Amino acid sequence: MNAVDHAGYEQHELLGRRVRDIASRGEGELMAVTHEVHSDGRVVRVAHIRPASGVEWSTAVGNVQAVG
């Protein structure tokens, strides 16, 4: 797991790069990776992706791969 800053954002190696969400097959720029703490204490890593349309979506970090 990569370092997390004080605001809970992960310094992921694909930030700012074009990525594909293998779950939805959507592509866009990886804008952020956050950590969500669930009520049972689990920490889930969430990727936030912005396509050309500008409407971001989120997916599990494990679903993200670099494009090209």
N, C-alpha and C positions, 0 to 999 in steps of 0.2 A: 504494500500500500504506500502511496506517495504521501509527502508531508501535507499537513492541513494547516491553513492559516488561522488567525484568531477569530475570523468570521465563519469558520466551518467549511471553507472552500479548499478543495484539494488541488495541489499544483500538478495537474495531470500532464503527461508528455504530449497529448494530442490537442490540448487547448489551442483554439484559434485555427485548427486544421479542419479540412473537409473529412467527414466521417460518414459511415453507413451504420444504421441501426438494423442489425440482422433480423430482429423480431418484426419490424414493420416494413423493412426494405427501403425506408426513407433515408435521404441523404441531406446533409447540411453541415454547418460549422459547429464544432463543439464549443459551447459558450462557457460552461461551468461543470464542475463535478462537486456535488454536495454530499454530506453525510446526514442521513435521517436516523434519529434514534427512536425506535419503536417502544411501546409501553412495556414490552417484555425484556428490554435492554439490548435487543439486537441493533446493530448499526448497519444500515443499508446504504451502499454507494449508488448515487443517482447521477446520471449524465443528462445534461440539458443541451438540446440540439436545436439550432435555428436554421431552417431552410431558406431559400430565396424569398419565399412568401412572407417571411418575418414572423410566422406563428410558430413559436417554440413548442417542443414536446419533450418529455422526459422518458428515460428508459434505464434499465439496469446497466451499470458500467460494463458488465460482461458481454452485453449485446453490441458494443461499439467496436468498430474496426476502421482503420485508416482507409481512405479511398486514394487509389493511385499511388 
